[in-house]
């Protein structure tokens, strides 16, 4: 669910333009800035520092702060407030997103690059105030390009490690990949289907995916081990 501040953006009065533009925004009204701060559950001391720096940046550019988000959590994947902010950007409810540092926003380098590329395609600005990174400027876009290169390098290293692990497993005669659990219950899948059970019911009863049930039934025979 988007935060209440984001839900009321459409009802805010438009003010006279007084600051620099972001992707052309700001000519008829102030740039609408969203402030995003994040801290871990066990270390919340920097939260006031982050928000203060973001507010001062907005005032220095004479933008309009339309929402402030303070996300607290220790998990790398659980960031519902950030996702709500991305949804607001897709709805064109904000013109720019401000963060204290890049590591406050991105879960990983590929995740960081992916979200920055999406924001750029949406023509929503992204600024890291303590790192002087502004993706609406040529220098900022060049930095984003370098980040994309490093992200691809990281993915290639991971792929190479996976390939090397598979090669070692094959050489040692060890099995690799996902276990063939579905093959072991193929007879049960066929029997339950012939009894009139639906694919969803079969999947629930055998604790396997519905797509696995469909695959076995589509083959029309029990695969060999």
N, C-alpha and C positions, 0 to 999 in steps of 0.2 A: 504494500500500500504506500503511495506517495505520502510525504509528510504533509501536515495541514498547511504549512506555509506554501507549498507548491500548489496545492489544490485551490488556493485563493489568488493565484497570480493573475488570472483573467479579470479579477475585480479591482485590481490596483489602478489608481489614476495615473495617466501618463504625464510625465513632467517635461518641461522644455529641455531640449538637448543642450548639454553643457560640457561634454567630455569627448575624448577620442573615440573613434569608431572601431568596431570589431566586425570584420566581414561585412562592412556596410551598415551594421546596426549602430545607432547612436545619432543618425542624421535627424530623425524626427523625435527621438526620445532618448533618455539615458540608457546606456548598456545595462542590461539586467544580469547581475552577477550572483552566482551561487557559491557560497563559502563552504568548503568541505574540510573538516578536521577529523583526524582519527588517532586514537590511542589504544593501547592494550588494556586489558582488564586490570592488570597488576601495576600499570604505570600510567597514571592519568595526570601527572604533574605538568606535562607540556600542553595540555588542552587549552588553558587560558592564554598561554603564549602564542599558540597557533592562531587562535581566533583573533587575538589582538593584532597580529601581523597582517592577517587577511583583511580586517576592517580598515586598518591604516592604508593598505594598498588601494582599496576601493575608494576611500576618501581622496587619496592623492590623484586618482584619475577621474574623479567626479562621476563615478558610476552609481548605480542604484543596487543596493544589496536586497535581493528579494527573498533569500532564504539562507539560513545558517544550519549546517548539519554537523553534529558532533557524534561520530560513531565510536562506540566503545566495544571492543571484543578482542579475544585472543586468537580466534581461528583465522587461518589464511583464506578460507573459502567463504566464510559466512559474513557477507557485507550487504545486508538488505538495504541499508540507507543509500549506499553507493548505487545500487541497482535502481532504486527509486529515482535517484538524481539522473541517471542515464535515461530512464523513461521520460523524465521531464524534458531532457534535452531533445529526445526524439519528437516530442510534442511541440518543440520550439517555444518552451516556456522560459528558457534561460538563454542568454547570449554568450556567457562565459562562465567557466568553472575555475575557481581558485583553490589551490592547495598550498600547504606550507612547504612540503617536500614531495618529490616523486614517490618515495617509499611509503608515504601516507595514502597514496591512491592505488598503486599497482600491487597486485598479489604476487606477481612474478614479472620478469622482463617480457615474455610473450603477451601476458595479460595487459601489461602497461601499453605496449605498442598497439595491440588490438583495439583498446578503448580510445587511444589517442587518434588512431586512423579513423575510427567511426565518428568521433567528435569533429575531426577535420572535414569529413564528408558531409556532416550535418551543418558545417559552417558555425560551429560553436567553439569559441575560444577556450584555451586551456593555459593557465599560468601557474607556474611554481614560483612563489614569491621569493623564497630564500635562495633559489638557484638561478634566478634571472632567466628563466625559461618561459618564453611567450610564443606559443605556436601560431599566433596570428602574424608574426613577423618572419621575414626571410631567414634570419638567423635561427629562430626557433624551429622552423620547418626543416632546416638543414640538420639540426640536432635530432629531430624526430626521425629523419632518414638514417642517421647513424645508429640510433637505438634499434631501428628495424633490422639493420645489418647485424647487430650484435644478437638480437633475438633469434634470427635465422641461424646464426652461428651456434647458439646454444641448442636449438632444436636439432641441428645436424650432429652435434656432439652426442646428444641423447640417442638419436637414431643409430649412430655408429656403435655406441655402447650396447644397444639392444642386439644389433646384428652380430657383434662380437660374442655376446653371451649365448646366442643361439648356435653359433658356430662351435663354441666350446662344448655346449651340451651335446650337439650331434657327434662331435669327435669322441666324447666320453661315453656315448651310448645312452645318455639320459634323455627322458622325454622332456619336451618343452612346449610352450603354448598352453592354451586352455585345455583342461582335462575333458575327455570325451564322455561326460556324464550323461548327455542326452542319448547317446547310442546305447547306453546300458539300459535305458528304460524305453527303448523304441517299441518293444513288444507290448508293453503296458499302454503306451500311447495308442497303438493300433487297436488293441482290445477295447479300451475305454471309448474310442471313437466309434467302433462298431456297435457298442452298447447304447449309443445315442448321446453320449456326453458331449457338450460343446468344447471348443478349443480352449476357451477361458477356464472352464471347469477342470479340464485335464491339466492345464498349466498350474492351477492352484493346488490340485490334489497331489501332483508330483513335485511341486515346488521348483518349477522351471519356467522359462520365459515362453510367452505365447508364440513368439516368432519361431522358437525351437519346435514347438508342436506343429506349427504350419509346415515347417521345412520337412519334418519326418513324414507327415501325411501326404505332402506333395510328391515325395519320392515314391510313395506307394509300396515300399518294401523296406525291410529292416537293413540298415547299413551294416556292413561287415566291420569288425573291430580291427 
